């Protein structure tokens, strides 16, 4: 009789384990199909005010870049420092520049532009140059 009672306990225990597994499976399946998730993404747009500040280094001090063209002779070094100031909301600002060299006869002169660590070195290939334009471009 002891042996029969032990077998009955094993069967009841096995049945309890199976029922527990089935109830866990049913509850997780129900939870999976009835779960509601809500995501709220907020995208705001605002004004971006960017001011380009052009300066030159003269005698160790920064001065505003002159409105009139700067005369450049061969062998002359001219400083031009362009920076951008954000006037509105925080934003990433990317600046680039374009360099245009105009010869005395009005044609585009050949030149070599070498940017190193934010400093532009411009080597002119002609003796007669009418103007050099270095324009900062934002974007």
C-alpha positions in Angstrom: 0.0 0.0 0.0 2.9 2.3 0.6 4.0 1.9 -3.0 0.5 2.7 -4.4 0.2 5.9 -2.3 3.6 7.1 -3.5 2.6 6.6 -7.2 -0.6 8.5 -6.5 1.4 11.4 -5.0 3.7 11.5 -8.1 0.6 11.7 -10.4 -0.9 14.5 -8.4 2.4 16.3 -8.4 2.8 15.9 -12.2 -0.8 17.1 -12.7 -0.1 20.1 -10.6 3.1 20.9 -12.5 1.3 20.6 -15.9 -1.6 22.8 -14.7 0.8 25.4 -13.4 2.7 25.5 -16.7 -0.6 25.8 -18.6 -1.8 28.6 -16.4 1.5 30.5 -16.8 1.3 30.0 -20.6 -2.3 31.2 -20.7 -1.6 34.3 -18.6 1.4 35.4 -20.6 -0.4 34.9 -23.9 -3.3 37.0 -22.6 -0.9 39.7 -21.3 0.9 39.7 -24.7 -2.3 40.3 -26.7 -3.9 42.8 -24.3 -0.9 44.9 -23.6 -1.2 48.5 -24.8 1.8 50.7 -25.3 1.7 54.3 -26.2 4.6 56.3 -27.4 4.5 60.1 -27.7 7.0 61.7 -29.9 7.1 65.5 -29.8 8.7 67.4 -32.6 9.0 71.1 -32.2 10.1 73.6 -34.7 11.3 77.0 -33.9 13.2 79.9 -35.3 16.8 79.6 -36.0 18.5 82.9 -36.2 22.1 82.7 -37.4 24.4 85.7 -37.7 27.7 85.5 -39.6 30.4 87.6 -37.9 33.4 88.5 -40.1 36.4 89.9 -38.4 40.1 90.4 -39.0 43.1 90.3 -36.7 45.0 93.6 -36.8 47.8 94.2 -34.4 46.7 91.4 -32.1 43.1 92.6 -31.7 39.9 91.6 -33.5 38.3 94.3 -35.6 35.2 94.1 -37.8 35.8 93.2 -41.4 35.7 96.3 -43.6 32.7 96.8 -46.0 35.1 98.0 -48.7 37.3 95.5 -50.5 40.7 94.9 -49.0 43.7 95.6 -51.2 46.0 92.7 -51.4 49.4 92.9 -53.0 51.7 89.8 -53.7 53.3 88.7 -50.4 50.7 90.5 -48.3 49.0 88.6 -45.5 45.4 89.4 -44.7 43.5 88.0 -41.8 39.7 87.1 -42.1 38.0 85.3 -39.3 34.4 84.2 -40.0 32.3 82.7 -37.2 28.6 82.1 -36.7 26.5 83.1 -33.8 23.2 81.4 -32.9 20.6 84.0 -31.9 17.6 81.7 -31.3 17.1 78.1 -30.0 20.0 75.7 -29.6 21.0 74.2 -32.9 24.0 72.7 -34.7 25.5 75.1 -37.2 27.8 74.0 -40.0 29.9 76.5 -41.8 31.8 76.2 -45.1 33.4 78.8 -47.3 33.8 79.6 -50.9 36.9 81.4 -52.3 36.7 83.4 -55.5 39.8 85.1 -56.9 39.2 87.6 -59.7 42.0 88.7 -62.0 42.5 92.3 -63.1 41.0 91.5 -66.5 37.8 90.2 -64.8 38.4 86.5 -65.3 38.6 84.0 -62.5 42.2 83.7 -61.5 43.8 80.4 -60.6 44.7 79.9 -57.0 45.4 77.1 -54.5 43.3 77.0 -51.3 44.7 75.1 -48.3 42.5 74.8 -45.2 44.4 73.6 -42.1 42.7 73.6 -38.6 40.2 76.3 -39.7 42.9 78.5 -41.2 42.7 79.1 -45.0 45.9 79.7 -46.8 45.5 81.1 -50.3 48.3 81.0 -52.8 47.7 83.2 -55.9 49.1 82.0 -59.2 49.0 85.4 -60.9 50.7 88.7 -60.3 47.7 90.9 -61.2 44.7 90.1 -59.0 41.7 92.5 -58.7 39.9 91.0 -55.7 39.8 88.0 -53.5 36.4 87.0 -52.0 36.2 84.5 -49.1 32.6 84.1 -48.3 31.3 82.0 -45.3 28.4 79.7 -46.2 26.1 78.3 -43.6 24.4 75.0 -44.3 
